[in-house]
Structures are given as C-alpha cells and as structure tokens.
Amino acid sequence: MAQVIAVCISEKKGERKTPVEKVELRENHGIVGDAHAGEWHRQVSLLASESIDKMRKLGLDVTAGDFAENITTNGIELVTLPIGTRLQVGPTLLEITQIGKECHTRCAIYYQAGDCVMPKEGIFAKVIIGGTTGPGDEVRVMEK
C-alpha cells in the first residue's frame, strides 16, 4: 500500500518545508498556510521517499520537506504517472498537472551533492476535492 510519510509546509517560497502533523487541502487552492497555495497549476508538490533515499546514498543528511515538497510518499512511483492522473490522498483528490520543474537557481542541496531530485522526480498537482491528510494516509491512483 502506498502511503503518506510526511506532510510539510513553509511560509515562504524557496525554502525547505517543515513537517507538520496534518494539513488541510482546499479545493482549487492547495494547502492552507503554505506559500505555494493559490489558483495555479502547482498547488501541491509531491516527492517519493525513495527519491530522498537516492540523495541520502550520495551522503546527504536529508529528510521529508528538505526538497520543499508538501507531501512525501512511499510505495508509489510518482514520476511514472502521466499528467492528468488523479490521486486519492487520504480523503482528498489531487490531479497531476506537472512532472518535474526547471530550477532557475541552484538550491543548497544541489551545491552539496551536485544534483537534486526534485526537478526530475517531484510532481505537482491541483486539489480537486479538499480535506485533511497526514502521515499514514493511503495514496491510491484513481481509475479514469
């Protein structure tokens, strides 16, 4: 079973996010209280814990939220899901809108390791159905 490992927020863009107990996702907005929320296509970011593990193998001491992702998952290959895929995350429903992103400025992690997984393996989504989610909630790919 794929599941949520951590949920994270930040007050400002361009900084690591802090893990919290739970988050409230609002339809067509994103995570309440997160800097990236708003009416656009990248309301919520997701990254697999397996991607974070790749950076740990390079010697970095990193954990959930360090790549500025909102939701850290385990047991699902996020990067293989096509745009338009819908994910049920706990009681919420997300729709994938973008896979990876261009980094205009190199982050601290890039300078430490010479690479960063978020631009290649992070995915972005908009909130279709809101609700509250947190660690332990199931993540399921929904049939179209």
C-alpha positions as CSV (number, residue, x, y, z in Angstrom):
1,M,0.0,0.0,0.0
2,A,1.3,3.4,-1.0
3,Q,1.0,6.0,1.8
4,V,1.8,9.5,3.0
5,I,5.1,9.5,5.0
6,A,5.1,13.3,5.8
7,V,3.2,16.5,5.1
8,C,5.1,19.7,5.1
9,I,4.5,23.5,4.8
10,S,6.5,26.7,4.6
11,E,5.6,30.4,5.0
12,K,7.9,31.5,2.1
13,K,8.7,30.1,-1.3
14,G,12.3,29.0,-1.9
15,E,12.9,27.4,1.5
16,R,12.7,24.0,3.0
17,K,9.4,22.9,4.3
18,T,8.7,21.9,7.9
19,P,6.9,18.6,8.6
20,V,3.6,19.0,10.5
21,E,1.0,16.6,12.0
22,K,-1.6,17.2,9.3
23,V,-2.5,19.6,6.5
24,E,-5.8,21.0,5.2
25,L,-6.1,20.9,1.4
26,R,-8.6,23.3,-0.1
27,E,-10.2,22.8,-3.5
28,N,-8.5,24.8,-6.3
29,H,-6.2,26.4,-3.7
30,G,-3.7,23.9,-2.2
31,I,-2.5,23.5,1.3
32,V,-3.9,26.1,3.7
33,G,-1.0,28.1,5.2
34,D,1.6,27.0,2.6
35,A,3.5,29.6,0.5
36,H,2.8,27.7,-2.8
37,A,-1.0,27.6,-2.4
38,G,-3.1,29.6,-4.8
39,E,-5.1,29.4,-8.0
40,W,-2.5,27.9,-10.3
41,H,-1.4,24.5,-11.6
42,R,1.3,23.8,-8.9
43,Q,-0.8,24.0,-5.7
44,V,0.7,20.9,-4.1
45,S,4.1,19.2,-4.6
46,L,4.8,15.5,-4.0
47,L,8.1,13.6,-3.8
48,A,8.6,9.9,-3.1
49,S,10.7,8.9,-0.1
50,E,12.5,6.6,-2.5
51,S,13.8,9.8,-4.3
52,I,15.0,11.2,-1.0
53,D,16.8,7.9,-0.3
54,K,18.8,8.5,-3.6
55,M,20.2,11.7,-2.1
56,R,21.0,10.0,1.2
57,K,23.1,7.5,-0.7
58,L,25.1,10.4,-2.0
59,G,25.9,11.2,1.6
60,L,23.4,14.0,2.3
61,D,21.6,14.2,5.6
62,V,18.1,15.0,4.2
63,T,14.6,14.2,5.2
64,A,11.0,15.0,4.3
65,G,10.4,18.6,3.5
66,D,14.1,19.3,2.6
67,F,13.3,19.4,-1.1
68,A,10.4,21.8,-0.5
69,E,7.8,19.1,-1.2
70,N,4.4,19.3,0.5
71,I,3.6,15.5,0.6
72,T,6.3,12.8,0.9
73,T,5.0,9.4,-0.2
74,N,6.2,5.8,0.0
75,G,5.4,2.8,-2.2
76,I,4.4,4.7,-5.4
77,E,6.5,5.7,-8.4
78,L,5.2,9.2,-8.7
79,V,7.4,10.2,-11.6
80,T,5.9,7.5,-13.8
81,L,2.3,8.8,-13.5
82,P,1.2,10.8,-16.5
83,I,-0.2,14.3,-16.3
84,G,-4.0,14.2,-15.7
85,T,-3.7,11.2,-13.3
86,R,-5.8,11.5,-10.2
87,L,-4.5,10.5,-6.8
88,Q,-6.6,9.9,-3.8
89,V,-4.5,11.0,-0.8
90,G,-6.5,10.2,2.3
91,P,-9.9,11.8,1.8
92,T,-8.6,14.3,-0.8
93,L,-8.4,14.1,-4.6
94,L,-5.4,15.6,-6.5
95,E,-4.8,15.8,-10.2
96,I,-1.3,15.7,-11.5
97,T,-0.5,18.8,-13.6
98,Q,3.3,18.8,-14.0
99,I,6.2,16.3,-13.6
100,G,9.4,17.9,-12.6
101,K,10.3,21.5,-12.9
102,E,13.1,23.8,-14.1
103,C,15.2,25.2,-11.3
104,H,16.2,28.7,-12.2
105,T,18.6,29.0,-9.3
106,R,20.5,26.1,-7.8
107,C,19.4,25.2,-4.3
108,A,21.6,24.4,-1.3
109,I,21.1,20.6,-1.9
110,Y,22.4,20.9,-5.5
111,Y,25.6,22.6,-4.3
112,Q,26.1,20.0,-1.6
113,A,25.5,16.9,-3.8
114,G,26.0,18.2,-7.3
115,D,22.4,17.1,-8.0
116,C,18.8,17.4,-6.8
117,V,15.9,15.0,-7.3
118,M,13.0,17.5,-7.1
119,P,13.4,18.9,-10.6
120,K,13.4,15.4,-12.2
121,E,11.3,13.3,-9.8
122,G,9.0,15.8,-8.0
123,I,5.4,16.1,-9.3
124,F,2.8,18.8,-8.9
125,A,-0.9,18.7,-8.6
126,K,-4.0,20.8,-8.1
127,V,-6.7,20.0,-5.5
128,I,-9.9,18.6,-6.9
129,I,-11.5,17.6,-3.6
130,G,-10.2,19.1,-0.3
131,G,-9.9,17.6,3.1
132,T,-7.3,16.9,5.8
133,T,-4.4,14.5,5.3
134,G,-1.3,13.4,7.2
135,P,1.2,10.6,7.7
136,G,-0.2,7.1,7.4
137,D,-3.0,8.0,4.9
138,E,-3.3,5.8,1.9
139,V,-2.3,7.1,-1.6
140,R,-4.2,5.5,-4.5
141,V,-4.2,6.0,-8.2
142,M,-7.8,6.5,-9.3
143,E,-9.2,5.0,-12.5
144,K,-10.4,7.5,-15.1
